[in-house]
Structures are given as C-alpha cells and as structure tokens.
Amino acid sequence: MKGLLEKLNLKNMNIGTCAGPDAWYEDSKGKELVSCNPTTGKPIAGVIQATEKTYELLMAGAVEAFRRWRMVPAPKRGLVIRDLGQALREVKEPLGELVSLEMGKIKAEGWGEVQEMIDICDFAVGLSRQLYGLTMHSERPAHRMYEQWHPLGVVGVITAFNFPVAVWSWNAAIAAVCGDPVVWKPSSDTPLTAVAVQHIANGVAADHGFKGIFCLAIGSGATVGEMMINDSRLPLISFTGSTKMGRRVAEAVARRFGRTILELGGNNAIIVTEDADLEMAVRSILFGAVGTAGQRCTSTRRIIMQKSIAAKLTEKLVSAYNQVRIGDPLEDGILMGPLVTRAAVDDMMAALEKAKEQGGTVVYGGHRLPELGQQFVQPTIVKMPAQTAIVHEETFAPILYLLEYEDLDEAIRLHNEVPQGLSSAMFATDLRKAERFLSHEGSDCGIANINIGTSGAEIGGAFGGEKETGGGRESGSDAWKQYMRRQTNTINWSLELPLAQGIKFGD
C-alpha cells in the first residue's frame, strides 16, 4: 500500500480538510474520517473533515475563481482538461488500484474507472470548441436573432462510493470547459481516492496558472452536504445516491430555485426472449449482476425470461455463477470483491429473507463468506413466482431475481412497473421484438440496449434515467447544456423599431 500511495504522491494521507484556491486548508476543529479497506476491515488512512469555517473559505475561493475562469475562452479552458486527461493517463494503474483498495471493485474495474475519466476529458476537449447556439430568423425586418450559452457558476458535485472518481470527472471535465469551477463532496466511504484526484487536479491547474477551478470538501452529508444543497452560490447540484436522499436534495435546491442533476436508484432488468442468443445473454447478465459486487446503479437486478427457455437459462446462470472467483480485488483472477460496508451485507441478507417470505426460492448463493472477510458474500440468484414488493426495491448487492413471462406484453409490463427507470436491456434476434422494446411503448428507462447488458455505459451518450432515478443526464451528448445558462439575443440593425406580433403601440 505504501508504494501505491507514493506513486500518487500521497506519502502522508493525514492531510487537511479542503482543497481550495491555495491548495490544502488545515482545520484544527475538523474531525478525522478514517477510511477502511473493505477487504480486510482494517484502516488505510485518515483525513480531516471540513467544518463550516473551511467550507466558507473554500466557497469564497471558488466564487472568486469563477469570475476569472468564465472569461477564459472555452478552447483555452479545454487545454486544462486536455492536460488533466494526460495526468490521469500517467497514473492510471496506481489510481485504479487505489479505487480497488478503498472501494472493493476488482482491478480491471478500477483501471476501467480511471480510463472513463480519461475518456471524458478527451470528450470535453472537443466539446470546448462546440458549445454551439442556434440562429433564428426574426419576423421583424433587419433584425438578427440567436442564442448563446454562458457559464453558469460554481457547480456542486456530490458523488457515491461505487464510482468514487469517474462520476466526479463526468461533471468536472464538462463543467470546466463550460466555464464553471467545481466543489466536490465525495462519499465518506471513499475519501482517499478523492484526495488523490484532487492532488492531480491541483497540479494541472497550477501548471496553467489557475486556482480554485477544482475544489474538494470532505465531510458528512449532514454537514458538508447540507451546506452545499442550501448554498445559493451553487446554482447547480449534481447528486449521485439513493432515491431517498435524492428527494431531500431536490426539495432543498428547488426551494432556492437552483438546478439539480439527479442520478438515483436503478432496478435494472433484462428481458430474454425465446429467440435470444443465450450464451451472449449469460455473459452479459453475469457481468451486470456480479460486477462491482452488484453495487452499480446500472447493475442487473431482474431477469424477465420467456417460460420456454427459463429452465435452460437458469441452469446456464447457475453454472456461470459457480465459476466466479471471490476474494481480494487486487489479486489477479478475482471477479468479485467485498461489499463496501458490513451494513451493506446486513441489507442484502435482510432482502433475501424478505424474498423468501414473498415466495422466492434461492437457486444459487445467499450466504456470507466470513472465511474471506466480514464483507464478503456469495452472489445470489433467486427465482420469484411474481414481481413482489422486494423485487420493486433496489438492494445494492449481488442479488439477481428471475421472473418468467408468457408474451411480450407481459414482459414489458413487468419491466416497467418498478418505480426506478435507469438502464434496461433485451436479448432477442427477432427485429420486431427489439424495435418494440426501443419504441415509445417499450422500455421506460433512460438507457435501453439490445443484445448487450444494463451495465457499462460509454461516455459519448447522455447517462441518466427516468421516474425515481431522477431524470438527470450526465456525461455525453448535450448534457453540457445543464452546466450553462441560455441567453436569447436580438439585434436590430435597422432605423425602425417594429414590435413583434405586429403590435402597434401609439403613433
């Protein structure tokens, strides 16, 4: 571990609380937050949490940075993000391994998360020359109409433990090229990866002569989180977390007429039709349900399978699950690491008991693995007679519910009747079924796939969902518009003063 931290220039992890315009603040009244390795349960290191005093210093610096940063041409802002991407390339392996150490996902996924950061930086660099507005024809002679996009202000980003660095980059890279500094509150379960990223961002900004573009405030939701969502200096809050907390964020920010990007719960299903390629389906289901130990918002949680292939698909899934190696995520060959906390293990076991009470039958797994560590579990498959109350809930753990259907109408109804609406998929070779799933009467999710799973979105498309998932969009496509304010402009270059709609007002 020591060598890993040294590669990231983090020899002393017991550091100050906030990264502000002058790098790290120290706060004698801040309480220590100790990050523990979910694999062993042992402490890794500690950081000092922000108090109201240091938060105010941080915000004042970010607001001042906005005044300067918004005046920098967008292509010049893109050069900073270009260098951030390059800096991340240079530490891809050690940073990815730190993600695995602190969060518990396997090395391949940790490296993949850092690659996602690099990819969004590349995307944002191109975007810095494409912040396009429209031109419109005016109904008034000798008038020109157009719209332009201006920087919005300081953006607050609150991220979850399961993607401790990638989701920050989705927001920070796009916000930065749009002219907005970012204040980041990471999950209290993964503060060390945030500190590592902040060190990298500090160095890149300093190389370009800027400060306060990227800011970090570590602390609990009850302190730092509450200050952020109620702070009118943050016109936009991007929040990733539970639906319950998302409601709290939405209400607080709406009261002050702020904007939110909400990435909340997911209860993602795959419909497997009778004509599906089952080998492809099994591989995708396995990654979607077991990857990151079922702790992705896009994790596959429900399989809706046609009755004629249900027995065969179940047999193939059980065989695939038997081959999953569970253990230390930093070891080669491991496919599933631990859950993030012991509370997450308890939640999983409680959900399984409810599933059994509601008629479910465990066909694989369902046990703790204390011989590996207190936070290790078996990935679990549960056959359900119907989509009961527990199946409507999102349990952030590797539980996969199997449901059967007769016809496609029933499959789509089962798919859409849950309150969440993030990611979805169908495995089918029948073009008509596939197209129907993607039509307005098909999947009601923000993401819908054919012959690929629910997990593993690319940064080029807008990421987000509907219903209780929150409706937010991050990353690609035109998600950048949320980080800017739109302005419609009309220029009269005539010697007359005609009114719109042909209105005559006086002589």
C-alpha positions in Angstrom: 0.0 0.0 0.0 2.8 2.4 0.8 4.3 2.1 -2.7 0.8 2.7 -4.2 0.4 5.9 -2.2 3.9 7.1 -3.1 3.2 6.6 -6.9 0.3 9.0 -6.4 2.4 11.5 -4.4 0.4 10.7 -1.2 3.0 9.8 1.3 1.2 11.5 4.1 -2.6 10.8 3.9 -3.4 12.5 7.2 -3.9 15.9 5.5 -6.0 19.0 5.7 -9.7 19.1 5.0 -10.3 21.1 1.9 -8.6 21.7 -1.4 -9.1 25.4 -2.1 -7.5 28.2 -4.1 -4.3 27.9 -2.1 -4.2 24.1 -2.1 -5.0 22.4 1.2 -6.6 24.1 4.2 -5.9 22.9 7.7 -8.7 23.0 10.3 -7.9 22.2 14.0 -11.6 21.7 14.7 -12.2 19.2 11.9 -12.9 15.6 12.9 -10.9 12.8 11.5 -12.5 10.4 9.0 -10.8 7.0 8.8 -11.1 5.1 5.5 -11.1 1.3 5.9 -10.2 -1.4 3.4 -13.5 -3.4 2.8 -11.4 -6.5 2.0 -9.7 -6.6 5.4 -11.8 -4.2 7.5 -8.6 -2.5 8.6 -7.9 1.3 8.5 -6.0 2.6 5.5 -5.6 6.3 6.5 -7.5 9.3 7.8 -8.4 12.7 6.5 -9.7 15.7 8.4 -13.3 16.7 7.6 -14.5 20.2 6.7 -16.1 22.4 9.2 -18.3 25.4 8.4 -15.3 27.7 8.6 -13.3 25.8 6.0 -16.3 25.3 3.8 -16.8 29.1 3.7 -13.2 29.6 2.8 -13.4 27.1 0.0 -16.6 28.6 -1.4 -15.3 32.1 -1.3 -12.3 31.0 -3.3 -14.4 29.1 -5.8 -16.7 32.1 -6.4 -13.6 34.3 -7.0 -12.2 31.7 -9.3 -15.4 31.7 -11.4 -15.0 35.4 -12.1 -11.7 34.8 -13.8 -12.4 31.3 -15.2 -15.5 32.4 -17.1 -13.6 35.0 -19.0 -11.1 32.4 -20.3 -12.0 31.3 -23.9 -13.6 27.9 -23.9 -10.9 26.4 -26.2 -8.3 27.6 -23.7 -10.3 26.0 -20.9 -10.2 22.8 -22.9 -6.4 22.8 -22.8 -6.5 22.5 -19.0 -8.8 19.5 -19.3 -6.5 18.0 -22.0 -3.6 18.1 -19.5 -5.8 16.7 -16.8 -6.5 13.7 -19.1 -2.8 13.3 -19.7 -2.0 13.5 -16.0 -4.6 10.7 -15.3 -3.1 8.6 -18.1 0.2 8.7 -16.2 -1.3 7.3 -13.0 -4.0 5.1 -14.4 -2.8 1.9 -12.8 -2.0 3.2 -9.3 -5.1 5.3 -9.1 -7.2 2.4 -10.3 -5.6 0.2 -7.7 -6.4 2.8 -5.0 -10.0 2.6 -6.1 -9.9 -1.2 -5.7 -8.2 -0.9 -2.3 -10.6 1.6 -0.9 -13.9 0.7 -2.6 -13.5 -3.0 -3.2 -14.1 -3.4 -7.0 -11.6 -5.6 -8.9 -8.5 -4.2 -10.5 -9.9 -4.4 -14.0 -12.9 -2.3 -13.0 -10.7 0.2 -11.0 -8.5 0.7 -14.1 -11.6 1.0 -16.2 -13.0 3.7 -14.0 -9.8 5.8 -14.5 -10.0 5.1 -18.2 -13.5 6.5 -18.1 -12.1 9.7 -16.6 -9.5 9.9 -19.4 -12.3 9.4 -22.0 -14.5 12.1 -20.6 -11.5 14.5 -20.6 -11.0 13.7 -24.3 -14.7 14.3 -25.0 -14.6 17.6 -23.1 -11.6 18.9 -25.0 -13.5 18.5 -28.3 -16.6 20.0 -26.7 -14.7 23.1 -25.7 -14.9 24.1 -29.4 -18.5 23.0 -29.9 -20.6 25.0 -27.3 -23.0 25.8 -30.1 -26.0 28.1 -30.0 -28.7 28.5 -32.7 -29.6 31.3 -35.0 -33.2 32.1 -35.7 -35.0 34.1 -38.4 -36.7 37.1 -36.9 -40.2 38.1 -38.1 -39.1 41.8 -37.9 -37.1 43.2 -40.8 -33.4 44.0 -40.3 -33.3 42.0 -37.0 -31.0 39.2 -36.1 -31.8 36.6 -33.5 -29.6 34.0 -32.0 -28.9 32.2 -28.7 -25.7 31.8 -26.8 -24.6 29.9 -23.8 -22.8 31.4 -20.8 -21.0 29.8 -17.8 -23.5 29.1 -15.0 -21.4 29.4 -11.9 -19.8 27.2 -9.3 -21.2 23.6 -9.6 -21.6 21.4 -6.6 -20.9 17.7 -7.1 -21.8 15.0 -4.5 -20.7 11.5 -5.5 -21.3 8.0 -4.2 -18.9 5.3 -3.1 -19.4 2.9 -6.0 -17.7 5.1 -8.6 -15.5 7.2 -6.4 -13.7 9.1 -9.2 -15.4 8.6 -12.5 -18.6 10.4 -11.7 -16.7 13.4 -10.5 -14.9 13.6 -13.8 -18.2 13.4 -15.8 -19.2 16.6 -14.0 -15.8 18.3 -13.5 -14.5 17.9 -17.1 -17.7 19.2 -18.7 -18.3 21.9 -16.1 -14.7 23.2 -16.5 -14.9 23.6 -20.3 -18.3 25.3 -19.8 -16.5 27.9 -17.5 -17.7 26.6 -14.1 -15.5 25.7 -11.2 -16.5 22.6 -9.2 -16.8 21.9 -5.5 -16.8 18.2 -4.8 -18.1 16.3 -1.8 -17.1 12.6 -2.2 -18.6 9.7 -0.3 -17.4 9.3 3.3 -16.6 5.7 2.4 -14.1 6.7 -0.3 -12.3 9.9 0.7 -8.7 8.8 -0.2 -9.4 8.3 -3.9 -10.9 11.9 -3.9 -7.7 13.2 -2.2 -5.6 11.5 -4.9 -7.6 13.0 -7.7 -7.6 16.4 -6.1 -3.8 16.4 -5.9 -3.7 15.6 -9.6 -6.2 18.4 -10.4 -4.3 20.9 -8.2 -1.1 20.3 -10.1 -2.7 20.6 -13.6 -4.5 23.8 -12.6 -1.3 25.3 -11.1 0.7 24.5 -14.3 -1.8 26.7 -16.2 -1.7 29.5 -13.6 -5.2 28.9 -12.2 -6.5 28.1 -8.8 -9.9 27.3 -7.4 -11.2 25.5 -10.5 -11.3 22.2 -8.8 -12.2 22.2 -5.1 -12.7 19.3 -2.6 -14.6 19.3 0.7 -14.6 16.1 2.6 -17.4 15.6 5.2 -20.7 14.0 6.0 -23.9 14.6 4.2 -25.3 16.1 7.4 -22.7 18.8 7.4 -21.0 19.5 4.1 -23.8 18.0 2.1 -26.4 20.2 3.8 -24.3 23.3 3.4 -24.0 22.6 -0.3 -27.6 21.9 -1.2 -28.7 25.0 0.7 -26.0 27.3 -0.7 -27.3 29.8 -3.3 -23.7 30.2 -4.6 -24.1 26.8 -6.1 -26.7 27.2 -8.9 -26.4 23.5 -9.9 -26.0 20.5 -7.7 -25.2 17.2 -9.3 -26.1 14.4 -6.8 -25.5 10.6 -7.1 -27.0 8.5 -4.4 -30.2 6.9 -3.1 -33.7 7.9 -4.2 -34.4 8.8 -0.5 -31.5 11.3 -0.4 -32.2 12.5 -3.9 -35.7 13.7 -2.8 -34.0 15.7 0.0 -31.6 17.2 -2.4 -34.2 18.1 -5.0 -36.5 19.7 -2.4 -33.8 21.8 -0.8 -32.3 23.0 -4.1 -35.7 23.7 -5.6 -36.7 25.9 -2.7 -33.9 28.3 -3.7 -34.7 27.9 -7.4 -31.4 26.0 -8.1 -30.9 23.2 -10.7 -30.2 19.6 -10.0 -28.8 16.7 -11.9 -30.0 13.6 -10.0 -28.6 10.1 -10.6 -30.5 8.0 -8.2 -31.7 4.4 -7.9 -31.8 1.7 -10.5 -33.7 -1.6 -10.6 -32.5 -2.7 -14.0 -33.9 -5.6 -15.9 -33.0 -7.7 -18.9 -35.8 -9.3 -21.0 -34.6 -12.6 -22.5 -36.8 -13.8 -25.4 -37.2 -17.3 -26.6 -35.1 -16.5 -29.7 -32.2 -14.9 -27.8 -28.6 -16.0 -28.0 -28.4 -17.5 -24.6 -24.6 -17.6 -24.5 -24.4 -13.9 -25.1 -27.2 -13.3 -22.6 -25.5 -15.3 -19.8 -22.2 -13.4 -20.2 -23.9 -10.0 -20.1 -26.1 -11.0 -17.1 -23.1 -12.3 -15.2 -21.1 -9.0 -15.6 -24.2 -6.9 -14.9 -25.2 -8.7 -11.8 -21.9 -9.7 -10.3 -19.6 -6.8 -11.5 -18.7 -4.4 -8.7 -20.4 -6.9 -6.4 -23.8 -5.7 -7.6 -23.1 -2.2 -6.3 -23.6 -0.3 -9.6 -26.6 1.9 -10.2 -26.8 0.0 -13.5 -26.3 -3.5 -12.0 -28.7 -6.1 -13.4 -31.2 -7.0 -10.7 -34.1 -8.6 -12.6 -34.2 -11.2 -15.4 -37.5 -11.5 -17.2 -37.3 -14.7 -19.2 -39.7 -16.4 -21.6 -41.1 -19.5 -20.0 -39.9 -21.8 -22.7 -36.3 -21.0 -22.1 -36.4 -20.3 -18.4 -35.1 -23.7 -17.2 -32.2 -23.7 -19.6 -31.2 -20.1 -18.9 -31.4 -20.7 -15.1 -29.1 -23.8 -15.5 -26.6 -21.7 -17.5 -26.6 -18.9 -15.0 -26.0 -21.3 -12.1 -23.1 -22.8 -14.0 -21.6 -19.4 -14.7 -22.0 -18.2 -11.1 -20.2 -21.4 -9.9 -17.1 -20.1 -11.8 -17.0 -16.7 -10.1 -13.9 -16.3 -8.0 -14.4 -14.2 -4.9 -11.7 -12.6 -2.9 -9.2 -9.7 -2.6 -10.0 -7.4 -5.6 -6.3 -6.6 -6.0 -5.5 -10.2 -6.8 -5.4 -11.4 -10.4 -8.2 -13.6 -11.5 -10.7 -12.4 -8.9 -14.1 -11.4 -10.4 -15.9 -10.2 -7.3 -14.6 -8.4 -4.2 -16.4 -7.4 -0.9 -19.4 -5.2 -0.3 -18.5 -1.7 0.8 -19.6 -2.0 4.4 -20.9 -4.5 6.9 -24.3 -2.7 6.8 -24.5 -3.5 3.1 -24.1 -7.2 3.9 -26.9 -6.9 6.5 -29.1 -5.2 4.0 -28.5 -8.0 1.5 -29.4 -10.7 4.0 -32.5 -8.9 5.1 -33.6 -8.6 1.4 -33.1 -12.3 0.9 -35.2 -13.1 3.9 -38.0 -10.9 2.5 -37.7 -12.6 -0.9 -38.1 -16.0 0.7 -41.1 -14.8 2.7 -42.7 -13.5 -0.5 -42.3 -16.9 -2.2 -38.8 -16.7 -3.6 -36.5 -19.7 -3.9 -32.7 -19.3 -3.7 -31.2 -21.3 -6.6 -27.7 -20.2 -6.0 -25.7 -18.5 -3.2 -27.3 -16.4 -0.5 -24.6 -16.8 2.2 -22.0 -14.7 3.9 -18.4 -15.8 3.4 -16.7 -15.0 6.8 -13.7 -17.1 5.9 -12.8 -14.4 3.3 -13.8 -11.4 5.4 -16.7 -9.8 7.1 -17.9 -8.0 4.0 -17.8 -10.9 1.5 -20.9 -12.7 0.3 -21.9 -15.1 -2.4 -23.6 -13.6 -5.4 -27.2 -14.8 -5.3 -29.9 -16.0 -7.7 -33.5 -16.0 -6.5 -36.4 -17.4 -8.5 -39.5 -15.4 -7.8 -43.1 -16.5 -8.5 -44.1 -12.9 -9.2 -42.7 -9.4 -9.0 -43.3 -8.9 -5.3 -42.6 -5.9 -3.1 -39.0 -6.8 -2.5 -38.4 -7.0 -6.3 -39.6 -3.5 -6.6 -36.9 -2.3 -4.3 -33.3 -1.7 -5.1 -30.9 -3.7 -2.9 -27.4 -2.5 -3.5 -25.9 -6.0 -3.5 -25.4 -9.0 -5.9 -29.0 -10.4 -5.8 -30.5 -11.4 -9.1 -34.2 -12.1 -9.3 -35.6 -14.4 -12.0 -39.1 -13.9 -13.3 -41.0 -15.6 -16.1 -43.4 -14.3 -18.7 -45.8 -15.7 -21.4 -45.9 -13.0 -24.0 -44.0 -9.7 -24.8 -46.8 -7.6 -23.5 -46.4 -9.2 -20.1 -42.6 -8.9 -20.3 -42.7 -5.1 -20.9 -45.3 -4.7 -18.2 -43.1 -6.4 -15.7 -40.1 -4.5 -16.9 -41.8 -1.1 -16.5 -43.9 -1.5 -13.3 -41.0 -0.8 -10.9 -40.6 2.8 -9.7 -37.0 3.1 -11.0 -36.0 3.8 -14.6 -32.3 3.9 -15.3 -31.0 1.1 -17.5 -32.6 -1.8 -19.4 -31.8 -4.4 -22.0 -33.4 -7.1 -24.2 -31.7 -10.1 -25.7 -33.5 -11.0 -28.9 -32.7 -11.9 -32.5 -36.3 -11.0 -33.7 -36.0 -7.5 -35.1 -39.7 -6.7 -34.3 -39.3 -7.5 -30.6 -36.1 -5.5 -30.4 -37.6 -2.5 -32.1 -40.7 -2.6 -30.0 -38.6 -2.6 -26.8 -36.9 0.6 -28.0 -40.1 2.2 -29.1 -42.3 4.6 -27.1 -44.4 1.6 -25.8 -41.3 -0.3 -24.8 -38.7 0.4 -22.1 -39.4 3.4 -20.0 -35.8 3.8 -18.9 -33.2 6.4 -19.8 -30.9 3.7 -21.2 -32.2 0.8 -23.4 -30.0 -1.7 -25.0 -30.4 -4.7 -27.4 -28.1 -7.7 -27.0 -25.8 -6.0 -24.5 -26.3 -5.8 -20.8 -27.5 -3.0 -18.5 -24.1 -2.1 -17.1 -21.1 -0.4 -18.8 -22.3 2.8 -20.4 -20.0 4.7 -22.8 -19.3 8.4 -22.1 -20.4 9.6 -25.5 -24.1 9.1 -24.7 -26.0 11.1 -22.0 -26.2 9.0 -18.8 -29.3 9.0 -16.6 -32.8 7.7 -16.1 -36.5 8.5 -15.5 -39.0 8.1 -12.7 -37.4 7.7 -9.3 -33.9 7.6 -11.0 -34.3 11.4 -11.0 -34.3 12.4 -14.7 -30.8 13.8 -14.7 -28.3 13.4 -17.5 -24.5 13.5 -17.3 -21.5 12.8 -19.5 -22.0 12.9 -23.3 -24.5 14.1 -25.9 -25.8 17.6 -25.0 -25.6 17.1 -21.2 -23.2 20.1 -21.2 -26.2 22.4 -21.5 -27.1 21.8 -17.9 -23.8 23.5 -16.8 -24.5 26.7 -18.7 -27.2 29.3 -18.9 -29.0 30.0 -22.2 -29.5 33.6 -23.5 -31.6 34.6 -26.4 -30.3 37.8 -28.2 -32.0 40.0 -30.7 -30.1 42.8 -32.6 -32.0 45.5 -34.5 -29.7 46.9 -37.2 -32.5 49.0 -38.9 -33.6 52.6 -38.4 -37.1 51.4 -37.4 -38.5 50.0 -34.2 -41.1 47.4 -35.2 -42.7 45.3 -32.4 -43.2 41.5 -32.5 -46.5 40.0 -33.4 -47.3 43.2 -35.5 -48.3 45.1 -32.4 -48.8 48.9 -32.9 -48.3 51.0 -29.8 -49.0 54.7 -30.3 -48.1 56.7 -33.4 
